[in-house]
Amino acid sequence: MNAMDEIKRKIKEGKYEFSKHALDQSIIRNISLDELEQALLGNSERIENYPNDKYGPSCLILGFTKQNRPLHIQCSSPKRTLIKIITLYEPAQTLWENFKIRKQN
């Protein structure tokens, strides 16, 4: 099973938790738990890897809600017992190409 499949399996089983930052950001940015799960469990893909992140390996995932709202979700490696949602946000089109590639300034 690849890392993305393992992340989806754990999300589906409810084996995840929010960092304080991610919880705060979900409230500020009006991103519901349902939208988070829709984005991760749908046609999502890992767009960046952070193997040397200061709190442990993580990745950035692009997913879409049922209303086609794009979300970026940074989460921990699936090797952890619980997936840690580190942050989440709606990517700005001015900063991302197709929400997948960072635009160069």
C-alpha positions in Angstrom: 0.0 0.0 0.0 1.5 3.4 -1.0 1.6 6.4 1.4 -1.4 8.1 -0.1 -3.5 5.0 0.2 -2.4 4.6 3.8 -3.3 8.2 4.6 -6.8 7.7 3.0 -7.3 4.5 5.0 -6.5 6.2 8.3 -8.7 9.2 7.5 -11.6 6.9 6.6 -11.1 5.0 9.9 -11.0 8.3 11.8 -7.3 7.7 12.8 -6.3 11.4 12.6 -5.9 14.4 14.8 -5.5 18.1 14.4 -2.6 20.2 15.5 -3.7 23.3 17.4 -2.7 25.4 14.4 -4.8 23.3 12.0 -7.8 23.5 14.3 -7.4 27.3 14.5 -7.0 27.6 10.8 -10.0 25.4 10.0 -12.2 27.8 12.1 -10.6 31.0 10.7 -10.9 29.7 7.1 -14.3 28.1 7.6 -13.2 24.6 6.5 -15.5 22.0 8.0 -14.5 18.5 9.1 -16.7 17.1 6.4 -14.9 19.2 3.8 -11.5 18.0 5.1 -12.6 14.4 4.7 -14.1 15.0 1.3 -10.9 16.5 0.0 -8.7 13.8 1.4 -10.9 10.8 0.5 -11.8 12.0 -3.0 -9.5 12.3 -6.0 -6.6 13.8 -3.9 -2.9 13.7 -4.6 0.3 14.4 -2.8 1.9 17.5 -4.4 4.9 18.2 -2.1 6.9 16.1 0.3 8.7 17.4 3.4 10.9 14.5 4.5 12.9 16.8 6.8 10.1 18.7 8.4 11.0 19.8 11.9 8.3 17.7 13.6 8.8 14.7 11.4 8.1 13.8 7.7 5.0 15.3 6.2 3.4 16.1 2.9 1.1 18.5 1.2 -2.1 17.1 -0.4 -4.4 18.7 -2.9 -8.0 17.6 -2.7 -11.4 19.0 -3.6 -14.7 19.0 -1.7 -17.9 17.9 -3.2 -18.6 21.6 -4.1 -15.2 21.6 -5.9 -13.5 23.8 -3.3 -9.7 23.2 -3.6 -8.0 22.5 -0.3 -4.3 22.0 0.6 -3.8 19.8 3.6 -0.4 19.3 5.2 -0.3 16.1 7.2 2.2 13.8 8.9 3.6 10.6 7.5 1.2 7.7 7.6 3.8 5.8 9.7 2.4 7.6 12.8 -0.4 5.8 14.6 -2.6 8.9 14.0 -2.3 11.1 11.0 -1.6 14.6 12.2 -3.3 17.4 10.3 -0.7 20.1 10.5 -2.4 22.9 8.5 -5.1 23.3 5.9 -6.2 26.1 3.6 -7.7 27.1 0.3 -4.8 27.7 -2.1 -4.7 31.2 -3.7 -4.7 31.0 -7.5 -2.2 33.9 -7.6 0.3 31.6 -5.8 -0.4 28.2 -7.4 -0.7 26.9 -11.0 -3.7 24.5 -11.1 -3.4 24.5 -7.3 -0.5 22.0 -7.7 2.7 23.9 -8.6 4.0 27.0 -6.8 4.3 30.0 -9.1 7.6 31.6 -9.4 7.8 35.3 -8.5 
